[in-house]
Amino acid sequence: MALQGPFVVVAERPAPEVVEALRTAGAFPIIETGWADAPAAFASVEPEGLVLAELCADGACFKALADQFKARDGAYIPVIARVRDDAAPLFPGALTIAASAPAERLVNRLASALRVRTLHSTVLRRIRTIAAHGERPPELPAGDPLDEASALLAGRGPSYPALSVAIGQHVGLVGALSVESAARALHVRSIDGVVIGDGFGPRIVEALLTVLADDVRFRDLPVVVLGGHPSFERFCEQLPNLERIAEPPGRLVERFLPFVRLHAFVERMRRMLTSLDAKGMIDPDTGLLAQDAFWRDFNRAVEDAEKRGVGLSVARFSFGASDRRSGLDAARLLSRLMRQVDFACREADNSIFAVFTETDLRAAHVVARRLASILKNTTMAADRKRMGVDAAVTLATLRPTDSVDSLIARVVGKAASA
């Protein structure tokens, strides 16, 4: 993609390879500045992207630019930072890249981050348009996207325990001891980053990277390969956020987390855009129906089932001692797993009501138990170090004398007596 500027490149010495790579990609205008003048340059042009081509030796200049960046409002602005010294502080929210990496790879990473800026700008513009028409748009989800993020750790070598602890302290952790289980996790649930640890040979690493590179859904997924696998380089063009890091787990996670946060933010914006397209009928937190829309559709479904004489069943999924994170995780998983003809919503207590249209009790029992099993074994628990929650399901099917209230009362009553 052509890069539409302006872009600010910060370095004390000229960085011709970075500037030339940006120009080749169509970036214009490009403002080159030193660290002392970077805050003024940033304020004057409102850049589309910021490239820190060289580390800052002056802590005051570093802090001035970082404070200005954090204080700004509006759409996301990507920051790509070249790094050399392991002990150097990272710019807040920066997506790092090795100083030795080709400049073309830096440009690819910037282009990937600019897709996030475009998505965020679209969401903000849609919200303003809806508000200008006197309507109330859905609220943007609040909080740090990292609190909802999940990372996949694939490996079976000696570094696996230390990596799992380091990653699990910050995000939900999905472990995979084989490439097959890693591929299943990628296709079943929402993953915001992948770490490929040691214990796998070059062929296995290459197979997993091939799975990621061949699927457009994973194009911008952050991927870290531990150590020096020879199959790394040829995947960098298809996977712009692929990085090889041979550092201790703590430092690896520090470099990895900004990418994971950004990917979780992207998923949040995509759900928000879906909600805006549906005029607020979709909950931007979960991807399920908003409560008002659910109960409206539920009433219509009951009327239609009674009129046509077809089956209709309702399930209630509840989770013992679940917190908001595990409740959201279960709801988002369910939104990916449910049939197109069915619909659901999440309640304030984190339980989920699901309606199975044209489905009798026996068929609904099969579907609901399958979904409950997946939720139980896949949902992130409140304790980030373990997977799975206690998932219980209760079912009721529509009777000729039923109303919406009586049908729901039976489902809730069964749950209470269970």
One Martini backbone bead per residue (centre of mass of N, CA, C, O) as a GRO file, in nm:
protein
  418
    1MET     BB    1   0.099   0.034   0.019
    2ALA     BB    2   0.054   0.359   0.012
    3LEU     BB    3   0.197   0.628   0.185
    4GLN     BB    4   0.019   0.866   0.371
    5GLY     BB    5   0.092   1.158   0.485
    6PRO     BB    6   0.271   1.252   0.731
    7PHE     BB    7   0.619   1.197   0.839
    8VAL     BB    8   0.823   1.123   1.126
    9VAL     BB    9   1.182   1.140   1.160
   10VAL     BB   10   1.391   1.027   1.429
   11ALA     BB   11   1.730   1.169   1.440
   12GLU     BB   12   2.056   1.273   1.487
   13ARG     BB   13   2.113   1.116   1.238
   14PRO     BB   14   2.103   1.025   0.941
   15ALA     BB   15   1.838   0.808   0.764
   16PRO     BB   16   1.846   0.710   0.449
   17GLU     BB   17   1.720   0.420   0.444
   18VAL     BB   18   1.448   0.501   0.563
   19VAL     BB   19   1.365   0.734   0.376
   20GLU     BB   20   1.386   0.578   0.109
   21ALA     BB   21   1.178   0.359   0.178
   22LEU     BB   22   0.944   0.556   0.213
   23ARG     BB   23   0.952   0.681  -0.068
   24THR     BB   24   0.911   0.417  -0.228
   25ALA     BB   25   0.618   0.385  -0.076
   26GLY     BB   26   0.501   0.706  -0.101
   27ALA     BB   27   0.598   0.893   0.110
   28PHE     BB   28   0.416   1.207   0.191
   29PRO     BB   29   0.569   1.379   0.383
   30ILE     BB   30   0.909   1.408   0.518
   31ILE     BB   31   1.019   1.456   0.855
   32GLU     BB   32   1.329   1.557   0.971
   33THR     BB   33   1.450   1.497   1.312
   34GLY     BB   34   1.539   1.566   1.617
   35TRP     BB   35   1.476   1.529   1.948
   36ALA     BB   36   1.450   1.832   2.028
   37ASP     BB   37   1.234   1.885   1.770
   38ALA     BB   38   1.004   1.669   1.779
   39PRO     BB   39   0.764   1.803   1.929
   40ALA     BB   40   0.721   2.031   1.719
   41ALA     BB   41   0.680   1.849   1.471
   42PHE     BB   42   0.441   1.691   1.580
   43ALA     BB   43   0.250   1.944   1.627
   44SER     BB   44   0.257   2.070   1.326
   45VAL     BB   45   0.161   1.791   1.143
   46GLU     BB   46   0.010   1.550   1.231
   47PRO     BB   47   0.094   1.253   1.198
   48GLU     BB   48   0.060   0.927   1.073
   49GLY     BB   49   0.371   0.878   1.159
   50LEU     BB   50   0.637   0.735   1.372
   51VAL     BB   51   1.001   0.736   1.342
   52LEU     BB   52   1.253   0.576   1.539
   53ALA     BB   53   1.575   0.556   1.412
   54GLU     BB   54   1.685   0.653   1.701
   55LEU     BB   55   1.807   0.669   1.992
   56CYS     BB   56   1.783   0.833   2.300
   57ALA     BB   57   2.018   1.025   2.503
   58ASP     BB   58   1.788   1.224   2.601
   59GLY     BB   59   1.560   1.220   2.852
   60ALA     BB   60   1.407   1.490   2.807
   61CYS     BB   61   1.327   1.446   2.508
   62PHE     BB   62   1.185   1.183   2.545
   63LYS     BB   63   0.966   1.289   2.747
   64ALA     BB   64   0.845   1.512   2.573
   65LEU     BB   65   0.737   1.328   2.347
   66ALA     BB   66   0.580   1.126   2.522
   67ASP     BB   67   0.385   1.333   2.652
   68GLN     BB   68   0.263   1.438   2.389
   69PHE     BB   69   0.157   1.169   2.284
   70LYS     BB   70  -0.034   1.101   2.531
   71ALA     BB   71  -0.207   1.384   2.511
   72ARG     BB   72  -0.338   1.310   2.271
   73ASP     BB   73  -0.595   1.302   2.023
   74GLY     BB   74  -0.758   1.050   1.853
   75ALA     BB   75  -0.618   0.873   1.633
   76TYR     BB   76  -0.408   0.642   1.580
   77ILE     BB   77  -0.043   0.645   1.618
   78PRO     BB   78   0.224   0.517   1.484
   79VAL     BB   79   0.521   0.354   1.636
   80ILE     BB   80   0.853   0.313   1.515
   81ALA     BB   81   1.130   0.133   1.674
   82ARG     BB   82   1.460   0.128   1.687
   83VAL     BB   83   1.675  -0.133   1.825
   84ARG     BB   84   1.964  -0.226   2.046
   85ASP     BB   85   1.945  -0.172   2.348
   86ASP     BB   86   1.820  -0.360   2.605
   87ALA     BB   87   1.826  -0.113   2.829
   88ALA     BB   88   1.644   0.061   2.679
   89PRO     BB   89   1.390   0.258   2.665
   90LEU     BB   90   1.059   0.250   2.575
   91PHE     BB   91   0.835   0.373   2.386
   92PRO     BB   92   0.519   0.438   2.421
   93GLY     BB   93   0.371   0.194   2.217
   94ALA     BB   94   0.596   0.079   2.063
   95LEU     BB   95   0.710  -0.065   1.763
   96THR     BB   96   0.954  -0.282   1.730
   97ILE     BB   97   1.286  -0.291   1.569
   98ALA     BB   98   1.557  -0.393   1.443
   99ALA     BB   99   1.831  -0.213   1.339
  100SER     BB  100   1.921  -0.456   1.132
  101ALA     BB  101   1.681  -0.430   0.975
  102PRO     BB  102   1.533  -0.381   0.706
  103ALA     BB  103   1.367  -0.106   0.589
  104GLU     BB  104   1.132  -0.261   0.452
  105ARG     BB  105   1.024  -0.385   0.716
  106LEU     BB  106   0.949  -0.122   0.850
  107VAL     BB  107   0.738  -0.040   0.637
  108ASN     BB  108   0.552  -0.285   0.673
  109ARG     BB  109   0.489  -0.221   0.971
  110LEU     BB  110   0.367   0.055   0.919
  111ALA     BB  111   0.140  -0.037   0.728
  112SER     BB  112  -0.001  -0.213   0.936
  113ALA     BB  113  -0.056   0.022   1.142
  114LEU     BB  114  -0.222   0.201   0.939
  115ARG     BB  115  -0.470   0.015   0.937
  116VAL     BB  116  -0.551   0.092   1.222
  117ARG     BB  117  -0.593   0.392   1.177
  118THR     BB  118  -0.817   0.360   0.967
  119LEU     BB  119  -1.016   0.210   1.148
  120HIS     BB  120  -1.035   0.419   1.375
  121SER     BB  121  -1.128   0.655   1.196
  122THR     BB  122  -1.390   0.522   1.103
  123VAL     BB  123  -1.523   0.496   1.379
  124LEU     BB  124  -1.516   0.797   1.459
  125ARG     BB  125  -1.677   0.900   1.214
  126ARG     BB  126  -1.935   0.736   1.264
  127ILE     BB  127  -1.998   0.854   1.541
  128ARG     BB  128  -2.024   1.150   1.451
  129THR     BB  129  -2.253   1.105   1.247
  130ILE     BB  130  -2.464   0.994   1.441
  131ALA     BB  131  -2.460   1.236   1.639
  132ALA     BB  132  -2.542   1.455   1.418
  133HIS     BB  133  -2.839   1.298   1.393
  134GLY     BB  134  -2.932   1.252   1.707
  135GLU     BB  135  -2.793   0.994   1.783
  136ARG     BB  136  -2.697   0.702   1.973
  137PRO     BB  137  -2.411   0.568   2.005
  138PRO     BB  138  -2.210   0.340   2.073
  139GLU     BB  139  -1.987   0.263   2.308
  140LEU     BB  140  -1.674   0.265   2.372
  141PRO     BB  141  -1.461   0.065   2.486
  142ALA     BB  142  -1.302   0.031   2.784
  143GLY     BB  143  -0.983   0.021   2.852
  144ASP     BB  144  -0.740  -0.210   2.832
  145PRO     BB  145  -0.685  -0.434   2.580
  146LEU     BB  146  -0.494  -0.626   2.747
  147ASP     BB  147  -0.724  -0.738   2.942
  148GLU     BB  148  -0.843  -0.913   2.667
  149ALA     BB  149  -0.601  -1.068   2.590
  150SER     BB  150  -0.445  -1.326   2.374
  151ALA     BB  151  -0.189  -1.581   2.390
  152LEU     BB  152   0.029  -1.789   2.201
  153LEU     BB  153   0.212  -2.081   2.318
  154ALA     BB  154   0.468  -2.246   2.136
  155GLY     BB  155   0.602  -2.544   2.286
  156ARG     BB  156   0.875  -2.783   2.455
  157GLY     BB  157   1.094  -2.644   2.606
  158PRO     BB  158   1.283  -2.501   2.864
  159SER     BB  159   1.130  -2.207   2.821
  160TYR     BB  160   0.826  -2.250   2.870
  161PRO     BB  161   0.773  -2.182   3.171
  162ALA     BB  162   0.885  -1.889   3.169
  163LEU     BB  163   0.702  -1.784   2.942
  164SER     BB  164   0.425  -1.848   3.070
  165VAL     BB  165   0.462  -1.660   3.311
  166ALA     BB  166   0.530  -1.392   3.167
  167ILE     BB  167   0.268  -1.384   2.994
  168GLY     BB  168   0.043  -1.457   3.217
  169GLN     BB  169   0.077  -1.175   3.375
  170HIS     BB  170  -0.081  -1.005   3.122
  171VAL     BB  171  -0.224  -1.247   2.967
  172GLY     BB  172  -0.387  -1.466   2.807
  173LEU     BB  173  -0.318  -1.823   2.796
  174VAL     BB  174  -0.216  -2.035   2.519
  175GLY     BB  175  -0.128  -2.364   2.498
  176ALA     BB  176   0.125  -2.543   2.283
  177LEU     BB  177   0.289  -2.863   2.200
  178SER     BB  178   0.180  -2.826   1.900
  179VAL     BB  179   0.095  -2.743   1.580
  180GLU     BB  180  -0.194  -2.854   1.588
  181SER     BB  181  -0.294  -2.704   1.848
  182ALA     BB  182  -0.227  -2.422   1.743
  183ALA     BB  183  -0.417  -2.424   1.497
  184ARG     BB  184  -0.678  -2.468   1.655
  185ALA     BB  185  -0.663  -2.210   1.826
  186LEU     BB  186  -0.665  -2.007   1.586
  187HIS     BB  187  -0.963  -2.109   1.482
  188VAL     BB  188  -1.140  -2.085   1.755
  189ARG     BB  189  -0.990  -1.828   1.858
  190SER     BB  190  -0.882  -1.525   1.986
  191ILE     BB  191  -0.566  -1.402   1.874
  192ASP     BB  192  -0.298  -1.151   1.963
  193GLY     BB  193  -0.053  -1.365   1.982
  194VAL     BB  194   0.274  -1.522   1.899
  195VAL     BB  195   0.482  -1.777   2.053
  196ILE     BB  196   0.783  -1.938   1.946
  197GLY     BB  197   0.951  -2.165   2.090
  198ASP     BB  198   1.119  -2.411   2.196
  199GLY     BB  199   1.146  -2.763   2.066
  200PHE     BB  200   1.148  -2.696   1.762
  201GLY     BB  201   1.191  -2.755   1.453
  202PRO     BB  202   1.219  -2.610   1.147
  203ARG     BB  203   0.968  -2.752   1.020
  204ILE     BB  204   0.761  -2.673   1.236
  205VAL     BB  205   0.795  -2.370   1.220
  206GLU     BB  206   0.729  -2.351   0.919
  207ALA     BB  207   0.441  -2.465   0.940
  208LEU     BB  208   0.327  -2.241   1.124
  209LEU     BB  209   0.401  -1.998   0.943
  210THR     BB  210   0.232  -2.095   0.704
  211VAL     BB  211  -0.043  -2.077   0.835
  212LEU     BB  212  -0.023  -1.768   0.882
  213ALA     BB  213   0.056  -1.665   0.587
  214ASP     BB  214  -0.206  -1.809   0.432
  215ASP     BB  215  -0.383  -1.620   0.625
  216VAL     BB  216  -0.540  -1.316   0.629
  217ARG     BB  217  -0.618  -1.305   0.938
  218PHE     BB  218  -0.282  -1.314   1.013
  219ARG     BB  219  -0.121  -1.078   0.885
  220ASP     BB  220  -0.108  -0.880   1.170
  221LEU     BB  221   0.012  -1.079   1.352
  222PRO     BB  222   0.196  -1.125   1.625
  223VAL     BB  223   0.533  -1.272   1.593
  224VAL     BB  224   0.747  -1.487   1.787
  225VAL     BB  225   1.082  -1.605   1.754
  226LEU     BB  226   1.289  -1.815   1.908
  227GLY     BB  227   1.580  -1.742   1.800
  228GLY     BB  228   1.750  -1.913   1.497
  229HIS     BB  229   1.556  -1.971   1.264
  230PRO     BB  230   1.597  -2.023   0.920
  231SER     BB  231   1.272  -1.968   0.837
  232PHE     BB  232   1.216  -1.661   0.890
  233GLU     BB  233   1.269  -1.454   0.649
  234ARG     BB  234   1.048  -1.552   0.424
  235PHE     BB  235   0.793  -1.434   0.619
  236CYS     BB  236   0.812  -1.114   0.650
  237GLU     BB  237   0.623  -1.013   0.421
  238GLN     BB  238   0.352  -1.158   0.520
  239LEU     BB  239   0.471  -1.086   0.827
  240PRO     BB  240   0.522  -0.776   0.962
  241ASN     BB  241   0.509  -0.892   1.288
  242LEU     BB  242   0.773  -1.046   1.262
  243GLU     BB  243   0.997  -1.185   1.519
  244ARG     BB  244   1.332  -1.215   1.643
  245ILE     BB  245   1.410  -1.337   1.982
  246ALA     BB  246   1.716  -1.346   2.205
  247GLU     BB  247   1.570  -1.323   2.504
  248PRO     BB  248   1.452  -1.284   2.784
  249PRO     BB  249   1.130  -1.315   2.881
  250GLY     BB  250   1.089  -1.024   2.989
  251ARG     BB  251   1.190  -0.877   2.731
  252LEU     BB  252   1.009  -1.012   2.526
  253VAL     BB  253   0.741  -0.911   2.647
  254GLU     BB  254   0.798  -0.609   2.625
  255ARG     BB  255   0.804  -0.618   2.308
  256PHE     BB  256   0.522  -0.771   2.262
  257LEU     BB  257   0.279  -0.615   2.399
  258PRO     BB  258   0.218  -0.379   2.198
  259PHE     BB  259   0.114  -0.573   1.978
  260VAL     BB  260  -0.113  -0.704   2.140
  261ARG     BB  261  -0.269  -0.450   2.208
  262LEU     BB  262  -0.324  -0.368   1.914
  263HIS     BB  263  -0.482  -0.622   1.829
  264ALA     BB  264  -0.705  -0.591   2.043
  265PHE     BB  265  -0.795  -0.316   1.934
  266VAL     BB  266  -0.884  -0.414   1.659
  267GLU     BB  267  -1.106  -0.605   1.759
  268ARG     BB  268  -1.266  -0.381   1.893
  269MET     BB  269  -1.318  -0.212   1.631
  270ARG     BB  270  -1.467  -0.433   1.474
  271ARG     BB  271  -1.702  -0.460   1.669
  272MET     BB  272  -1.785  -0.164   1.652
  273LEU     BB  273  -1.849  -0.161   1.348
  274THR     BB  274  -2.068  -0.375   1.363
  275SER     BB  275  -2.250  -0.212   1.553
  276LEU     BB  276  -2.288   0.030   1.363
  277ASP     BB  277  -2.410  -0.131   1.125
  278ALA     BB  278  -2.646  -0.238   1.341
  279LYS     BB  279  -2.744   0.003   1.519
  280GLY     BB  280  -2.671  -0.139   1.815
  281MET     BB  281  -2.749  -0.457   1.815
  282ILE     BB  282  -2.450  -0.492   1.875
  283ASP     BB  283  -2.218  -0.585   2.102
  284PRO     BB  284  -1.894  -0.455   2.128
  285ASP     BB  285  -1.784  -0.659   2.349
  286THR     BB  286  -1.902  -0.957   2.214
  287GLY     BB  287  -2.097  -0.990   1.935
  288LEU     BB  288  -2.361  -0.991   2.046
  289LEU     BB  289  -2.653  -0.914   2.137
  290ALA     BB  290  -2.825  -0.683   2.251
  291GLN     BB  291  -3.065  -0.683   2.480
  292ASP     BB  292  -3.293  -0.541   2.326
  293ALA     BB  293  -3.260  -0.710   2.065
  294PHE     BB  294  -3.300  -0.987   2.186
  295TRP     BB  295  -3.594  -0.955   2.303
  296ARG     BB  296  -3.718  -0.879   2.033
  297ASP     BB  297  -3.634  -1.139   1.876
  298PHE     BB  298  -3.760  -1.339   2.071
  299ASN     BB  299  -4.056  -1.261   2.031
  300ARG     BB  300  -4.060  -1.317   1.728
  301ALA     BB  301  -3.974  -1.617   1.740
  302VAL     BB  302  -4.216  -1.716   1.904
  303GLU     BB  303  -4.437  -1.627   1.709
  304ASP     BB  304  -4.330  -1.787   1.463
  305ALA     BB  305  -4.331  -2.072   1.591
  306GLU     BB  306  -4.639  -2.076   1.652
  307LYS     BB  307  -4.740  -2.022   1.361
  308ARG     BB  308  -4.558  -2.269   1.221
  309GLY     BB  309  -4.486  -2.517   1.415
  310VAL     BB  310  -4.200  -2.485   1.540
  311GLY     BB  311  -3.911  -2.503   1.687
  312LEU     BB  312  -3.788  -2.387   2.022
  313SER     BB  313  -3.487  -2.298   2.200
  314VAL     BB  314  -3.334  -2.255   2.531
  315ALA     BB  315  -3.025  -2.129   2.669
  316ARG     BB  316  -2.818  -2.140   2.971
  317PHE     BB  317  -2.508  -1.993   3.043
  318SER     BB  318  -2.296  -2.072   3.319
  319PHE     BB  319  -2.040  -1.932   3.554
  320GLY     BB  320  -1.834  -2.007   3.793
  321ALA     BB  321  -1.674  -1.752   3.932
  322SER     BB  322  -1.689  -1.519   3.729
  323ASP     BB  323  -1.557  -1.272   3.541
  324ARG     BB  324  -1.542  -1.041   3.303
  325ARG     BB  325  -1.330  -1.178   3.128
  326SER     BB  326  -1.459  -1.464   3.107
  327GLY     BB  327  -1.731  -1.363   3.003
  328LEU     BB  328  -1.625  -1.236   2.742
  329ASP     BB  329  -1.481  -1.483   2.629
  330ALA     BB  330  -1.734  -1.661   2.606
  331ALA     BB  331  -1.901  -1.474   2.425
  332ARG     BB  332  -1.698  -1.463   2.185
  333LEU     BB  333  -1.694  -1.761   2.130
  334LEU     BB  334  -1.999  -1.794   2.077
  335SER     BB  335  -2.011  -1.597   1.831
  336ARG     BB  336  -1.830  -1.804   1.656
  337LEU     BB  337  -2.008  -2.087   1.702
  338MET     BB  338  -2.270  -2.009   1.609
  339ARG     BB  339  -2.534  -2.014   1.432
  340GLN     BB  340  -2.692  -1.807   1.210
  341VAL     BB  341  -2.997  -1.868   1.330
  342ASP     BB  342  -2.881  -1.777   1.593
  343PHE     BB  343  -2.903  -1.621   1.930
  344ALA     BB  344  -2.749  -1.382   2.171
  345CYS     BB  345  -2.680  -1.291   2.525
  346ARG     BB  346  -2.547  -1.091   2.783
  347GLU     BB  347  -2.548  -1.072   3.117
  348ALA     BB  348  -2.465  -0.917   3.414
  349ASP     BB  349  -2.371  -1.220   3.535
  350ASN     BB  350  -2.239  -1.363   3.256
  351SER     BB  351  -2.461  -1.487   3.138
  352ILE     BB  352  -2.617  -1.687   2.866
  353PHE     BB  353  -2.847  -1.639   2.611
  354ALA     BB  354  -2.985  -1.893   2.385
  355VAL     BB  355  -3.128  -1.920   2.056
  356PHE     BB  356  -3.294  -2.200   1.892
  357THR     BB  357  -3.403  -2.227   1.587
  358GLU     BB  358  -3.573  -2.483   1.470
  359THR     BB  359  -3.547  -2.645   1.765
  360ASP     BB  360  -3.544  -2.905   1.949
  361LEU     BB  361  -3.451  -3.044   2.241
  362ARG     BB  362  -3.259  -3.259   2.133
  363ALA     BB  363  -3.090  -3.081   1.941
  364ALA     BB  364  -3.022  -2.862   2.154
  365HIS     BB  365  -2.862  -3.046   2.341
  366VAL     BB  366  -2.629  -3.101   2.148
  367VAL     BB  367  -2.541  -2.809   2.096
  368ALA     BB  368  -2.507  -2.708   2.393
  369ARG     BB  369  -2.299  -2.921   2.487
  370ARG     BB  370  -2.083  -2.847   2.286
  371LEU     BB  371  -2.050  -2.553   2.369
  372ALA     BB  372  -1.991  -2.604   2.672
  373SER     BB  373  -1.732  -2.766   2.629
  374ILE     BB  374  -1.570  -2.544   2.489
  375LEU     BB  375  -1.596  -2.329   2.710
  376LYS     BB  376  -1.474  -2.493   2.946
  377ASN     BB  377  -1.184  -2.551   2.777
  378THR     BB  378  -1.129  -2.231   2.663
  379THR     BB  379  -1.185  -2.038   2.867
  380MET     BB  380  -1.081  -1.782   3.045
  381ALA     BB  381  -0.976  -1.748   3.347
  382ALA     BB  382  -0.924  -1.552   3.613
  383ASP     BB  383  -0.680  -1.723   3.610
  384ARG     BB  384  -0.418  -1.681   3.385
  385LYS     BB  385  -0.273  -1.975   3.435
  386ARG     BB  386  -0.553  -2.086   3.340
  387MET     BB  387  -0.785  -2.303   3.188
  388GLY     BB  388  -1.103  -2.265   3.233
  389VAL     BB  389  -1.447  -2.328   3.329
  390ASP     BB  390  -1.751  -2.340   3.487
  391ALA     BB  391  -1.994  -2.496   3.277
  392ALA     BB  392  -2.345  -2.437   3.256
  393VAL     BB  393  -2.652  -2.598   3.129
  394THR     BB  394  -2.982  -2.491   3.030
  395LEU     BB  395  -3.311  -2.616   2.918
  396ALA     BB  396  -3.575  -2.511   2.682
  397THR     BB  397  -3.896  -2.560   2.529
  398LEU     BB  398  -4.152  -2.489   2.333
  399ARG     BB  399  -4.485  -2.441   2.416
  400PRO     BB  400  -4.811  -2.378   2.343
  401THR     BB  401  -4.838  -2.205   2.638
  402ASP     BB  402  -4.611  -2.018   2.583
  403SER     BB  403  -4.394  -1.764   2.679
  404VAL     BB  404  -4.125  -1.585   2.729
  405ASP     BB  405  -4.143  -1.584   3.040
  406SER     BB  406  -4.193  -1.892   3.085
  407LEU     BB  407  -3.940  -1.994   2.937
  408ILE     BB  408  -3.730  -1.845   3.112
  409ALA     BB  409  -3.823  -1.952   3.387
  410ARG     BB  410  -3.741  -2.246   3.332
  411VAL     BB  411  -3.440  -2.201   3.287
  412VAL     BB  412  -3.380  -2.058   3.559
  413GLY     BB  413  -3.502  -2.277   3.742
  414LYS     BB  414  -3.306  -2.502   3.663
  415ALA     BB  415  -3.052  -2.352   3.758
  416ALA     BB  416  -3.138  -2.323   4.060
  417SER     BB  417  -3.178  -2.652   4.100
  418ALA     BB  418  -2.879  -2.756   4.015
   0.00000   0.00000   0.00000
